[in-house]
Amino acid sequence: MTEYSKLFIIIGIVFILIGLIGTFIGKLPGDISFKKGNVSFHFPIMTSIVVSIVLSLIFYIVSRLK
């Protein structure tokens, strides 16, 4: 396997884990939701920050292992 194929496998596993965690956690405090009539708007700002931190840590650890 090449370096890129290993990297893509790791990225895929990370996305699967994030999806599973997101399913169980649901909406975090800090996520913005509005509902007015039949129109709803949801902006997951806190979830985005948490995912960004987790991905940054994972990629930092992966880069240190090389």
PQR file of N, CA, C, O and H, with PARSE charges and radii, in Angstrom:
ATOM      1  N   MET A   1       0.832  -1.177   0.000 -0.4000 1.5000
ATOM      2  CA  MET A   1       0.000   0.000   0.000 -0.0000 2.0000
ATOM      3  C   MET A   1       0.880   1.245   0.000  0.5500 1.7000
ATOM      4  O   MET A   1       1.949   1.271   0.609 -0.5500 1.4000
ATOM      5  N   THR A   2       0.419   2.245  -0.677 -0.4000 1.5000
ATOM      6  CA  THR A   2       1.158   3.497  -0.699 -0.0000 2.0000
ATOM      7  C   THR A   2       0.760   4.358   0.499  0.5500 1.7000
ATOM      8  O   THR A   2      -0.175   4.035   1.232 -0.5500 1.4000
ATOM      9  H   THR A   2      -0.450   2.224  -1.172  0.4000 1.0000
ATOM     10  N   GLU A   3       1.484   5.450   0.680 -0.4000 1.5000
ATOM     11  CA  GLU A   3       1.183   6.354   1.781 -0.0000 2.0000
ATOM     12  C   GLU A   3      -0.218   6.946   1.638  0.5500 1.7000
ATOM     13  O   GLU A   3      -0.947   7.084   2.621 -0.5500 1.4000
ATOM     14  H   GLU A   3       2.243   5.712   0.085  0.4000 1.0000
ATOM     15  N   TYR A   4      -0.586   7.294   0.402 -0.4000 1.5000
ATOM     16  CA  TYR A   4      -1.882   7.912   0.188 -0.0000 2.0000
ATOM     17  C   TYR A   4      -3.025   6.958   0.487  0.5500 1.7000
ATOM     18  O   TYR A   4      -4.050   7.374   1.028 -0.5500 1.4000
ATOM     19  H   TYR A   4       0.006   7.182  -0.396  0.4000 1.0000
ATOM     20  N   SER A   5      -2.870   5.700   0.149 -0.4000 1.5000
ATOM     21  CA  SER A   5      -3.953   4.761   0.413 -0.0000 2.0000
ATOM     22  C   SER A   5      -4.146   4.566   1.918  0.5500 1.7000
ATOM     23  O   SER A   5      -5.279   4.456   2.386 -0.5500 1.4000
ATOM     24  H   SER A   5      -2.038   5.362  -0.290  0.4000 1.0000
ATOM     25  N   LYS A   6      -3.059   4.522   2.671 -0.4000 1.5000
ATOM     26  CA  LYS A   6      -3.179   4.421   4.125 -0.0000 2.0000
ATOM     27  C   LYS A   6      -3.842   5.668   4.699  0.5500 1.7000
ATOM     28  O   LYS A   6      -4.671   5.579   5.605 -0.5500 1.4000
ATOM     29  H   LYS A   6      -2.138   4.612   2.291  0.4000 1.0000
ATOM     30  N   LEU A   7      -3.476   6.819   4.170 -0.4000 1.5000
ATOM     31  CA  LEU A   7      -4.053   8.068   4.635 -0.0000 2.0000
ATOM     32  C   LEU A   7      -5.553   8.115   4.356  0.5500 1.7000
ATOM     33  O   LEU A   7      -6.329   8.533   5.215 -0.5500 1.4000
ATOM     34  H   LEU A   7      -2.803   6.891   3.433  0.4000 1.0000
ATOM     35  N   PHE A   8      -5.967   7.689   3.164 -0.4000 1.5000
ATOM     36  CA  PHE A   8      -7.391   7.677   2.827 -0.0000 2.0000
ATOM     37  C   PHE A   8      -8.173   6.696   3.690  0.5500 1.7000
ATOM     38  O   PHE A   8      -9.325   6.962   4.033 -0.5500 1.4000
ATOM     39  H   PHE A   8      -5.337   7.349   2.466  0.4000 1.0000
ATOM     40  N   ILE A   9      -7.573   5.574   4.044 -0.4000 1.5000
ATOM     41  CA  ILE A   9      -8.223   4.621   4.938 -0.0000 2.0000
ATOM     42  C   ILE A   9      -8.414   5.237   6.320  0.5500 1.7000
ATOM     43  O   ILE A   9      -9.480   5.105   6.920 -0.5500 1.4000
ATOM     44  H   ILE A   9      -6.637   5.358   3.766  0.4000 1.0000
ATOM     45  N   ILE A  10      -7.384   5.908   6.821 -0.4000 1.5000
ATOM     46  CA  ILE A  10      -7.471   6.560   8.131 -0.0000 2.0000
ATOM     47  C   ILE A  10      -8.528   7.658   8.104  0.5500 1.7000
ATOM     48  O   ILE A  10      -9.319   7.776   9.040 -0.5500 1.4000
ATOM     49  H   ILE A  10      -6.518   6.015   6.332  0.4000 1.0000
ATOM     50  N   ILE A  11      -8.550   8.462   7.043 -0.4000 1.5000
ATOM     51  CA  ILE A  11      -9.548   9.526   6.928 -0.0000 2.0000
ATOM     52  C   ILE A  11     -10.955   8.936   6.895  0.5500 1.7000
ATOM     53  O   ILE A  11     -11.866   9.475   7.523 -0.5500 1.4000
ATOM     54  H   ILE A  11      -7.907   8.366   6.283  0.4000 1.0000
ATOM     55  N   GLY A  12     -11.138   7.842   6.176 -0.4000 1.5000
ATOM     56  CA  GLY A  12     -12.443   7.186   6.124 -0.0000 2.0000
ATOM     57  C   GLY A  12     -12.887   6.687   7.488  0.5500 1.7000
ATOM     58  O   GLY A  12     -14.049   6.843   7.863 -0.5500 1.4000
ATOM     59  H   GLY A  12     -10.398   7.404   5.665  0.4000 1.0000
ATOM     60  N   ILE A  13     -11.971   6.092   8.224 -0.4000 1.5000
ATOM     61  CA  ILE A  13     -12.295   5.604   9.566 -0.0000 2.0000
ATOM     62  C   ILE A  13     -12.653   6.766  10.479  0.5500 1.7000
ATOM     63  O   ILE A  13     -13.581   6.665  11.283 -0.5500 1.4000
ATOM     64  H   ILE A  13     -11.027   5.966   7.919  0.4000 1.0000
ATOM     65  N   VAL A  14     -11.919   7.873  10.358 -0.4000 1.5000
ATOM     66  CA  VAL A  14     -12.206   9.062  11.168 -0.0000 2.0000
ATOM     67  C   VAL A  14     -13.605   9.581  10.866  0.5500 1.7000
ATOM     68  O   VAL A  14     -14.353   9.917  11.784 -0.5500 1.4000
ATOM     69  H   VAL A  14     -11.166   7.954   9.705  0.4000 1.0000
ATOM     70  N   PHE A  15     -13.966   9.649   9.590 -0.4000 1.5000
ATOM     71  CA  PHE A  15     -15.299  10.133   9.229 -0.0000 2.0000
ATOM     72  C   PHE A  15     -16.394   9.203   9.741  0.5500 1.7000
ATOM     73  O   PHE A  15     -17.452   9.669  10.164 -0.5500 1.4000
ATOM     74  H   PHE A  15     -13.359   9.375   8.844  0.4000 1.0000
ATOM     75  N   ILE A  16     -16.155   7.912   9.706 -0.4000 1.5000
ATOM     76  CA  ILE A  16     -17.130   6.966  10.236 -0.0000 2.0000
ATOM     77  C   ILE A  16     -17.292   7.158  11.734  0.5500 1.7000
ATOM     78  O   ILE A  16     -18.414   7.162  12.242 -0.5500 1.4000
ATOM     79  H   ILE A  16     -15.296   7.534   9.362  0.4000 1.0000
ATOM     80  N   LEU A  17     -16.178   7.317  12.451 -0.4000 1.5000
ATOM     81  CA  LEU A  17     -16.245   7.539  13.897 -0.0000 2.0000
ATOM     82  C   LEU A  17     -16.954   8.839  14.232  0.5500 1.7000
ATOM     83  O   LEU A  17     -17.752   8.886  15.169 -0.5500 1.4000
ATOM     84  H   LEU A  17     -15.267   7.313  12.039  0.4000 1.0000
ATOM     85  N   ILE A  18     -16.675   9.890  13.482 -0.4000 1.5000
ATOM     86  CA  ILE A  18     -17.340  11.172  13.724 -0.0000 2.0000
ATOM     87  C   ILE A  18     -18.840  11.040  13.473  0.5500 1.7000
ATOM     88  O   ILE A  18     -19.645  11.592  14.223 -0.5500 1.4000
ATOM     89  H   ILE A  18     -16.027   9.852  12.721  0.4000 1.0000
ATOM     90  N   GLY A  19     -19.216  10.321  12.438 -0.4000 1.5000
ATOM     91  CA  GLY A  19     -20.632  10.105  12.159 -0.0000 2.0000
ATOM     92  C   GLY A  19     -21.331   9.332  13.266  0.5500 1.7000
ATOM     93  O   GLY A  19     -22.454   9.660  13.650 -0.5500 1.4000
ATOM     94  H   GLY A  19     -18.562   9.872  11.828  0.4000 1.0000
ATOM     95  N   LEU A  20     -20.665   8.310  13.772 -0.4000 1.5000
ATOM     96  CA  LEU A  20     -21.255   7.534  14.864 -0.0000 2.0000
ATOM     97  C   LEU A  20     -21.374   8.364  16.139  0.5500 1.7000
ATOM     98  O   LEU A  20     -22.395   8.318  16.827 -0.5500 1.4000
ATOM     99  H   LEU A  20     -19.753   8.044  13.460  0.4000 1.0000
ATOM    100  N   ILE A  21     -20.325   9.119  16.447 -0.4000 1.5000
ATOM    101  CA  ILE A  21     -20.351   9.961  17.639 -0.0000 2.0000
ATOM    102  C   ILE A  21     -21.429  11.029  17.495  0.5500 1.7000
ATOM    103  O   ILE A  21     -22.166  11.297  18.444 -0.5500 1.4000
ATOM    104  H   ILE A  21     -19.497   9.156  15.889  0.4000 1.0000
ATOM    105  N   GLY A  22     -21.526  11.636  16.325 -0.4000 1.5000
ATOM    106  CA  GLY A  22     -22.536  12.657  16.089 -0.0000 2.0000
ATOM    107  C   GLY A  22     -23.948  12.134  16.206  0.5500 1.7000
ATOM    108  O   GLY A  22     -24.851  12.864  16.616 -0.5500 1.4000
ATOM    109  H   GLY A  22     -20.927  11.418  15.555  0.4000 1.0000
ATOM    110  N   THR A  23     -24.149  10.880  15.850 -0.4000 1.5000
ATOM    111  CA  THR A  23     -25.467  10.280  15.960 -0.0000 2.0000
ATOM    112  C   THR A  23     -25.874  10.116  17.416  0.5500 1.7000
ATOM    113  O   THR A  23     -27.033  10.330  17.772 -0.5500 1.4000
ATOM    114  H   THR A  23     -23.415  10.288  15.517  0.4000 1.0000
ATOM    115  N   PHE A  24     -24.920   9.735  18.254 -0.4000 1.5000
ATOM    116  CA  PHE A  24     -25.235   9.513  19.661 -0.0000 2.0000
ATOM    117  C   PHE A  24     -25.277  10.809  20.460  0.5500 1.7000
ATOM    118  O   PHE A  24     -26.078  10.938  21.386 -0.5500 1.4000
ATOM    119  H   PHE A  24     -23.978   9.561  17.965  0.4000 1.0000
ATOM    120  N   ILE A  25     -24.423  11.770  20.112 -0.4000 1.5000
ATOM    121  CA  ILE A  25     -24.386  13.031  20.859 -0.0000 2.0000
ATOM    122  C   ILE A  25     -25.568  13.903  20.492  0.5500 1.7000
ATOM    123  O   ILE A  25     -26.224  14.465  21.369 -0.5500 1.4000
ATOM    124  H   ILE A  25     -23.772  11.665  19.360  0.4000 1.0000
ATOM    125  N   GLY A  26     -25.842  14.020  19.214 -0.4000 1.5000
ATOM    126  CA  GLY A  26     -26.943  14.865  18.774 -0.0000 2.0000
ATOM    127  C   GLY A  26     -26.553  16.323  18.767  0.5500 1.7000
ATOM    128  O   GLY A  26     -25.470  16.681  18.305 -0.5500 1.4000
ATOM    129  H   GLY A  26     -25.309  13.563  18.502  0.4000 1.0000
ATOM    130  N   LYS A  27     -27.427  17.160  19.274 -0.4000 1.5000
ATOM    131  CA  LYS A  27     -27.211  18.598  19.260 -0.0000 2.0000
ATOM    132  C   LYS A  27     -26.451  19.023  20.521  0.5500 1.7000
ATOM    133  O   LYS A  27     -26.860  18.698  21.635 -0.5500 1.4000
ATOM    134  H   LYS A  27     -28.307  16.868  19.649  0.4000 1.0000
ATOM    135  N   LEU A  28     -25.361  19.738  20.342 -0.4000 1.5000
ATOM    136  CA  LEU A  28     -24.581  20.238  21.461 -0.0000 2.0000
ATOM    137  C   LEU A  28     -25.068  21.618  21.879  0.5500 1.7000
ATOM    138  O   LEU A  28     -25.657  22.341  21.076 -0.5500 1.4000
ATOM    139  H   LEU A  28     -25.029  20.002  19.436  0.4000 1.0000
ATOM    140  N   PRO A  29     -24.820  21.988  23.145 -0.5600 1.5000
ATOM    141  CA  PRO A  29     -25.120  23.366  23.536  0.2800 2.0000
ATOM    142  C   PRO A  29     -24.254  24.318  22.717  0.5500 1.7000
ATOM    143  O   PRO A  29     -23.060  24.065  22.553 -0.5500 1.4000
ATOM    144  N   GLY A  30     -24.805  25.372  22.215 -0.4000 1.5000
ATOM    145  CA  GLY A  30     -24.077  26.290  21.356 -0.0000 2.0000
ATOM    146  C   GLY A  30     -24.472  26.164  19.903  0.5500 1.7000
ATOM    147  O   GLY A  30     -24.148  27.038  19.098 -0.5500 1.4000
ATOM    148  H   GLY A  30     -25.774  25.578  22.348  0.4000 1.0000
ATOM    149  N   ASP A  31     -25.165  25.096  19.548 -0.4000 1.5000
ATOM    150  CA  ASP A  31     -25.706  24.958  18.199 -0.0000 2.0000
ATOM    151  C   ASP A  31     -26.915  25.880  18.068  0.5500 1.7000
ATOM    152  O   ASP A  31     -27.735  25.974  18.981 -0.5500 1.4000
ATOM    153  H   ASP A  31     -25.428  24.386  20.202  0.4000 1.0000
ATOM    154  N   ILE A  32     -27.016  26.542  16.954 -0.4000 1.5000
ATOM    155  CA  ILE A  32     -28.070  27.532  16.749 -0.0000 2.0000
ATOM    156  C   ILE A  32     -29.200  26.904  15.933  0.5500 1.7000
ATOM    157  O   ILE A  32     -28.971  26.345  14.861 -0.5500 1.4000
ATOM    158  H   ILE A  32     -26.349  26.465  16.213  0.4000 1.0000
ATOM    159  N   SER A  33     -30.418  27.005  16.455 -0.4000 1.5000
ATOM    160  CA  SER A  33     -31.600  26.486  15.753 -0.0000 2.0000
ATOM    161  C   SER A  33     -32.730  27.507  15.818  0.5500 1.7000
ATOM    162  O   SER A  33     -33.024  28.068  16.873 -0.5500 1.4000
ATOM    163  H   SER A  33     -30.604  27.459  17.326  0.4000 1.0000
ATOM    164  N   PHE A  34     -33.348  27.730  14.680 -0.4000 1.5000
ATOM    165  CA  PHE A  34     -34.525  28.597  14.603 -0.0000 2.0000
ATOM    166  C   PHE A  34     -35.619  27.837  13.877  0.5500 1.7000
ATOM    167  O   PHE A  34     -35.361  27.125  12.906 -0.5500 1.4000
ATOM    168  H   PHE A  34     -33.109  27.274  13.822  0.4000 1.0000
ATOM    169  N   LYS A  35     -36.837  27.996  14.359 -0.4000 1.5000
ATOM    170  CA  LYS A  35     -37.975  27.406  13.668 -0.0000 2.0000
ATOM    171  C   LYS A  35     -39.105  28.424  13.706  0.5500 1.7000
ATOM    172  O   LYS A  35     -39.540  28.860  14.772 -0.5500 1.4000
ATOM    173  H   LYS A  35     -37.046  28.574  15.148  0.4000 1.0000
ATOM    174  N   LYS A  36     -39.564  28.787  12.533 -0.4000 1.5000
ATOM    175  CA  LYS A  36     -40.659  29.741  12.429 -0.0000 2.0000
ATOM    176  C   LYS A  36     -41.617  29.232  11.363  0.5500 1.7000
ATOM    177  O   LYS A  36     -41.297  29.224  10.175 -0.5500 1.4000
ATOM    178  H   LYS A  36     -39.211  28.432  11.667  0.4000 1.0000
ATOM    179  N   GLY A  37     -42.765  28.819  11.792 -0.4000 1.5000
ATOM    180  CA  GLY A  37     -43.736  28.271  10.851 -0.0000 2.0000
ATOM    181  C   GLY A  37     -43.240  26.948  10.287  0.5500 1.7000
ATOM    182  O   GLY A  37     -42.897  26.026  11.026 -0.5500 1.4000
ATOM    183  H   GLY A  37     -43.025  28.825  12.758  0.4000 1.0000
ATOM    184  N   ASN A  38     -43.212  26.877   8.966 -0.4000 1.5000
ATOM    185  CA  ASN A  38     -42.734  25.644   8.335 -0.0000 2.0000
ATOM    186  C   ASN A  38     -41.297  25.761   7.856  0.5500 1.7000
ATOM    187  O   ASN A  38     -40.840  24.926   7.076 -0.5500 1.4000
ATOM    188  H   ASN A  38     -43.491  27.627   8.366  0.4000 1.0000
ATOM    189  N   VAL A  39     -40.567  26.794   8.312 -0.4000 1.5000
ATOM    190  CA  VAL A  39     -39.162  26.988   7.940 -0.0000 2.0000
ATOM    191  C   VAL A  39     -38.299  26.786   9.173  0.5500 1.7000
ATOM    192  O   VAL A  39     -38.552  27.375  10.224 -0.5500 1.4000
ATOM    193  H   VAL A  39     -40.938  27.473   8.946  0.4000 1.0000
ATOM    194  N   SER A  40     -37.278  25.947   9.036 -0.4000 1.5000
ATOM    195  CA  SER A  40     -36.348  25.752  10.148 -0.0000 2.0000
ATOM    196  C   SER A  40     -34.922  25.933   9.650  0.5500 1.7000
ATOM    197  O   SER A  40     -34.604  25.627   8.501 -0.5500 1.4000
ATOM    198  H   SER A  40     -37.073  25.468   8.182  0.4000 1.0000
ATOM    199  N   PHE A  41     -34.064  26.440  10.545 -0.4000 1.5000
ATOM    200  CA  PHE A  41     -32.661  26.688  10.228 -0.0000 2.0000
ATOM    201  C   PHE A  41     -31.828  26.145  11.373  0.5500 1.7000
ATOM    202  O   PHE A  41     -32.100  26.440  12.537 -0.5500 1.4000
ATOM    203  H   PHE A  41     -34.323  26.689  11.478  0.4000 1.0000
ATOM    204  N   HIS A  42     -30.820  25.359  11.053 -0.4000 1.5000
ATOM    205  CA  HIS A  42     -29.936  24.787  12.073 -0.0000 2.0000
ATOM    206  C   HIS A  42     -28.492  25.020  11.658  0.5500 1.7000
ATOM    207  O   HIS A  42     -28.085  24.617  10.568 -0.5500 1.4000
ATOM    208  H   HIS A  42     -30.598  25.119  10.108  0.4000 1.0000
ATOM    209  N   PHE A  43     -27.711  25.672  12.525 -0.4000 1.5000
ATOM    210  CA  PHE A  43     -26.295  25.892  12.270 -0.0000 2.0000
ATOM    211  C   PHE A  43     -25.506  25.313  13.432  0.5500 1.7000
ATOM    212  O   PHE A  43     -25.496  25.892  14.518 -0.5500 1.4000
ATOM    213  H   PHE A  43     -28.042  26.000  13.410  0.4000 1.0000
ATOM    214  N   PRO A  44     -24.836  24.163  13.221 -0.5600 1.5000
ATOM    215  CA  PRO A  44     -24.143  23.471  14.315  0.2800 2.0000
ATOM    216  C   PRO A  44     -22.743  24.055  14.577  0.5500 1.7000
ATOM    217  O   PRO A  44     -21.739  23.412  14.271 -0.5500 1.4000
ATOM    218  N   ILE A  45     -22.676  25.258  15.136 -0.4000 1.5000
ATOM    219  CA  ILE A  45     -21.383  25.912  15.337 -0.0000 2.0000
ATOM    220  C   ILE A  45     -20.528  25.173  16.369  0.5500 1.7000
ATOM    221  O   ILE A  45     -19.336  24.974  16.137 -0.5500 1.4000
ATOM    222  H   ILE A  45     -23.492  25.780  15.385  0.4000 1.0000
ATOM    223  N   MET A  46     -21.095  24.767  17.485 -0.4000 1.5000
ATOM    224  CA  MET A  46     -20.314  24.073  18.514 -0.0000 2.0000
ATOM    225  C   MET A  46     -19.885  22.693  18.027  0.5500 1.7000
ATOM    226  O   MET A  46     -18.765  22.260  18.298 -0.5500 1.4000
ATOM    227  H   MET A  46     -22.064  24.928  17.674  0.4000 1.0000
ATOM    228  N   THR A  47     -20.761  22.009  17.319 -0.4000 1.5000
ATOM    229  CA  THR A  47     -20.403  20.711  16.762 -0.0000 2.0000
ATOM    230  C   THR A  47     -19.260  20.857  15.768  0.5500 1.7000
ATOM    231  O   THR A  47     -18.364  20.014  15.730 -0.5500 1.4000
ATOM    232  H   THR A  47     -21.671  22.361  17.099  0.4000 1.0000
ATOM    233  N   SER A  48     -19.278  21.910  14.967 -0.4000 1.5000
ATOM    234  CA  SER A  48     -18.206  22.154  14.006 -0.0000 2.0000
ATOM    235  C   SER A  48     -16.872  22.398  14.715  0.5500 1.7000
ATOM    236  O   SER A  48     -15.829  21.921  14.269 -0.5500 1.4000
ATOM    237  H   SER A  48     -20.006  22.595  14.997  0.4000 1.0000
ATOM    238  N   ILE A  49     -16.915  23.137  15.812 -0.4000 1.5000
ATOM    239  CA  ILE A  49     -15.688  23.400  16.569 -0.0000 2.0000
ATOM    240  C   ILE A  49     -15.129  22.117  17.172  0.5500 1.7000
ATOM    241  O   ILE A  49     -13.923  21.878  17.124 -0.5500 1.4000
ATOM    242  H   ILE A  49     -17.763  23.524  16.174  0.4000 1.0000
ATOM    243  N   VAL A  50     -16.004  21.292  17.738 -0.4000 1.5000
ATOM    244  CA  VAL A  50     -15.562  20.032  18.343 -0.0000 2.0000
ATOM    245  C   VAL A  50     -14.966  19.105  17.282  0.5500 1.7000
ATOM    246  O   VAL A  50     -13.916  18.503  17.507 -0.5500 1.4000
ATOM    247  H   VAL A  50     -16.985  21.486  17.777  0.4000 1.0000
ATOM    248  N   VAL A  51     -15.624  18.987  16.135 -0.4000 1.5000
ATOM    249  CA  VAL A  51     -15.121  18.139  15.050 -0.0000 2.0000
ATOM    250  C   VAL A  51     -13.773  18.658  14.557  0.5500 1.7000
ATOM    251  O   VAL A  51     -12.876  17.866  14.268 -0.5500 1.4000
ATOM    252  H   VAL A  51     -16.477  19.476  15.952  0.4000 1.0000
ATOM    253  N   SER A  52     -13.623  19.965  14.460 -0.4000 1.5000
ATOM    254  CA  SER A  52     -12.366  20.554  14.014 -0.0000 2.0000
ATOM    255  C   SER A  52     -11.232  20.243  14.982  0.5500 1.7000
ATOM    256  O   SER A  52     -10.126  19.911  14.556 -0.5500 1.4000
ATOM    257  H   SER A  52     -14.351  20.608  14.696  0.4000 1.0000
ATOM    258  N   ILE A  53     -11.493  20.347  16.265 -0.4000 1.5000
ATOM    259  CA  ILE A  53     -10.470  20.047  17.269 -0.0000 2.0000
ATOM    260  C   ILE A  53     -10.079  18.576  17.217  0.5500 1.7000
ATOM    261  O   ILE A  53      -8.895  18.243  17.264 -0.5500 1.4000
ATOM    262  H   ILE A  53     -12.391  20.617  16.611  0.4000 1.0000
ATOM    263  N   VAL A  54     -11.059  17.707  17.120 -0.4000 1.5000
ATOM    264  CA  VAL A  54     -10.780  16.264  17.080 -0.0000 2.0000
ATOM    265  C   VAL A  54      -9.978  15.910  15.829  0.5500 1.7000
ATOM    266  O   VAL A  54      -9.006  15.160  15.913 -0.5500 1.4000
ATOM    267  H   VAL A  54     -12.021  17.978  17.081  0.4000 1.0000
ATOM    268  N   LEU A  55     -10.374  16.438  14.675 -0.4000 1.5000
ATOM    269  CA  LEU A  55      -9.634  16.153  13.445 -0.0000 2.0000
ATOM    270  C   LEU A  55      -8.214  16.708  13.503  0.5500 1.7000
ATOM    271  O   LEU A  55      -7.278  16.063  13.031 -0.5500 1.4000
ATOM    272  H   LEU A  55     -11.164  17.047  14.608  0.4000 1.0000
ATOM    273  N   SER A  56      -8.047  17.890  14.074 -0.4000 1.5000
ATOM    274  CA  SER A  56      -6.714  18.469  14.208 -0.0000 2.0000
ATOM    275  C   SER A  56      -5.818  17.584  15.071  0.5500 1.7000
ATOM    276  O   SER A  56      -4.653  17.361  14.743 -0.5500 1.4000
ATOM    277  H   SER A  56      -8.807  18.414  14.458  0.4000 1.0000
ATOM    278  N   LEU A  57      -6.367  17.084  16.169 -0.4000 1.5000
ATOM    279  CA  LEU A  57      -5.587  16.194  17.027 -0.0000 2.0000
ATOM    280  C   LEU A  57      -5.230  14.892  16.322  0.5500 1.7000
ATOM    281  O   LEU A  57      -4.104  14.408  16.433 -0.5500 1.4000
ATOM    282  H   LEU A  57      -7.314  17.266  16.435  0.4000 1.0000
ATOM    283  N   ILE A  58      -6.179  14.331  15.605 -0.4000 1.5000
ATOM    284  CA  ILE A  58      -5.923  13.075  14.898 -0.0000 2.0000
ATOM    285  C   ILE A  58      -4.852  13.266  13.833  0.5500 1.7000
ATOM    286  O   ILE A  58      -3.937  12.450  13.724 -0.5500 1.4000
ATOM    287  H   ILE A  58      -7.095  14.724  15.515  0.4000 1.0000
ATOM    288  N   PHE A  59      -4.955  14.339  13.042 -0.4000 1.5000
ATOM    289  CA  PHE A  59      -3.953  14.562  12.010 -0.0000 2.0000
ATOM    290  C   PHE A  59      -2.591  14.914  12.592  0.5500 1.7000
ATOM    291  O   PHE A  59      -1.565  14.594  11.992 -0.5500 1.4000
ATOM    292  H   PHE A  59      -5.698  15.002  13.131  0.4000 1.0000
ATOM    293  N   TYR A  60      -2.564  15.561  13.742 -0.4000 1.5000
ATOM    294  CA  TYR A  60      -1.289  15.848  14.412 -0.0000 2.0000
ATOM    295  C   TYR A  60      -0.626  14.552  14.853  0.5500 1.7000
ATOM    296  O   TYR A  60       0.577  14.364  14.671 -0.5500 1.4000
ATOM    297  H   TYR A  60      -3.398  15.821  14.230  0.4000 1.0000
ATOM    298  N   ILE A  61      -1.427  13.654  15.439 -0.4000 1.5000
ATOM    299  CA  ILE A  61      -0.882  12.372  15.883 -0.0000 2.0000
ATOM    300  C   ILE A  61      -0.403  11.535  14.707  0.5500 1.7000
ATOM    301  O   ILE A  61       0.660  10.918  14.777 -0.5500 1.4000
ATOM    302  H   ILE A  61      -2.404  13.806  15.587  0.4000 1.0000
ATOM    303  N   VAL A  62      -1.180  11.509  13.624 -0.4000 1.5000
ATOM    304  CA  VAL A  62      -0.795  10.751  12.429 -0.0000 2.0000
ATOM    305  C   VAL A  62       0.492  11.310  11.833  0.5500 1.7000
ATOM    306  O   VAL A  62       1.361  10.548  11.407 -0.5500 1.4000
ATOM    307  H   VAL A  62      -2.044  12.010  13.567  0.4000 1.0000
ATOM    308  N   SER A  63       0.620  12.634  11.800 -0.4000 1.5000
ATOM    309  CA  SER A  63       1.833  13.216  11.213 -0.0000 2.0000
ATOM    310  C   SER A  63       3.053  12.959  12.090  0.5500 1.7000
ATOM    311  O   SER A  63       4.166  12.863  11.572 -0.5500 1.4000
ATOM    312  H   SER A  63      -0.085  13.253  12.146  0.4000 1.0000
ATOM    313  N   ARG A  64       2.874  12.846  13.393 -0.4000 1.5000
ATOM    314  CA  ARG A  64       3.999  12.565  14.286 -0.0000 2.0000
ATOM    315  C   ARG A  64       4.448  11.110  14.176  0.5500 1.7000
ATOM    316  O   ARG A  64       5.595  10.798  14.495 -0.5500 1.4000
ATOM    317  H   ARG A  64       1.970  12.924  13.813  0.4000 1.0000
ATOM    318  N   LEU A  65       3.570  10.219  13.731 -0.4000 1.5000
ATOM    319  CA  LEU A  65       3.910   8.808  13.621 -0.0000 2.0000
ATOM    320  C   LEU A  65       4.753   8.506  12.386  0.5500 1.7000
ATOM    321  O   LEU A  65       5.406   7.464  12.320 -0.5500 1.4000
ATOM    322  H   LEU A  65       2.638  10.472  13.472  0.4000 1.0000
ATOM    323  N   LYS A  66       4.742   9.410  11.410 -0.4000 1.5000
ATOM    324  CA  LYS A  66       5.492   9.166  10.164 -0.0000 2.0000
ATOM    325  C   LYS A  66       6.960   9.370  10.370  0.5500 1.7000
ATOM    326  O   LYS A  66       7.743   9.210   9.433 -0.5500 1.4000
ATOM    327  H   LYS A  66       4.212  10.256  11.464  0.4000 1.0000
TER
END
